[in-house]
Amino acid sequence: MFYVYILKSIKDGMLYTGYTNDLKKRFESHNKGKVFSTMKRLPMRLIYYEVCLNQQDATHREKYLKTAWGKKFIKNRLKNYLTGKTPLDNKK
């Protein structure tokens, strides 16, 4: 199994998208400062992930999520989380 994941920097609020075959280990590597792309943006929070059956699907999905359309998908998918709204806020 492979995982496509999105991290959010608690420091600057920016998102990071990646893929791995060991999500727990990769997340720990990010937060220990072992990943160059995120080492100056720590700490990171895992906010989203998807599971793929093979590496090729995971890399294609990661590339898609890094496009303008993919970013729009994530923004829509996580709109309550990213805006700080709770599910109860939508029931007004």
C-alpha positions in Angstrom: 0.0 0.0 0.0 1.1 3.5 -0.7 -0.2 6.7 0.9 -0.6 10.2 -0.6 -0.7 12.7 2.2 -1.0 16.4 3.0 0.7 18.0 5.9 -0.1 21.5 7.2 2.7 23.6 8.8 1.6 24.8 12.2 4.3 27.5 11.9 3.2 29.1 8.6 0.0 27.4 7.6 1.4 26.2 4.3 0.5 22.7 2.9 2.9 20.0 1.8 1.9 17.1 -0.4 3.8 13.8 -0.7 3.6 10.0 -1.0 5.1 7.1 0.9 4.7 3.4 1.6 5.1 4.0 5.4 3.0 6.9 6.5 3.8 6.8 10.2 7.6 6.7 9.5 7.4 9.4 6.9 5.4 11.7 9.2 7.9 11.2 12.0 10.7 12.0 9.6 9.0 15.3 8.7 8.5 16.3 12.3 12.1 15.4 13.3 13.4 17.8 10.6 14.8 15.0 8.4 12.9 16.2 5.3 14.6 19.2 3.6 11.3 20.5 2.1 9.6 20.9 5.5 12.5 21.2 8.0 12.1 25.0 8.4 8.3 24.8 8.7 8.0 22.6 11.7 5.9 21.3 13.4 3.7 19.7 10.8 0.2 18.2 11.2 -1.2 15.4 9.1 -4.5 16.7 7.7 -5.3 14.4 4.9 -4.3 11.1 3.3 -5.5 8.6 0.7 -4.5 5.0 0.2 -3.4 3.6 -3.2 -2.7 0.0 -4.1 0.5 0.7 -6.0 3.3 3.3 -6.3 2.3 4.4 -9.8 -1.2 5.3 -8.7 0.2 7.2 -5.7 2.6 9.2 -7.8 -0.1 10.1 -10.3 -2.4 11.2 -7.4 0.4 13.2 -5.8 1.1 15.0 -9.0 -2.6 15.8 -9.5 -3.0 17.1 -6.0 -0.1 19.5 -6.7 -1.9 21.0 -9.7 -4.3 23.9 -9.5 -7.2 21.5 -9.9 -5.9 19.3 -7.2 -5.4 22.2 -4.8 -9.0 23.3 -5.5 -10.2 19.7 -4.8 -8.3 19.7 -1.5 -9.6 23.1 -0.5 -13.1 22.0 -1.2 -12.7 18.6 0.5 -11.3 20.2 3.6 -13.1 23.5 3.5 -14.4 23.2 7.1 -11.0 22.2 8.5 -9.1 24.9 6.6 -11.6 27.7 7.5 -11.9 26.6 11.1 -15.6 25.8 10.9 -17.1 22.9 12.7 -19.9 20.6 11.3 -22.4 22.4 13.6 -21.6 25.7 12.0 -23.1 24.4 8.7 -26.4 23.6 10.2 -27.6 27.2 10.6 
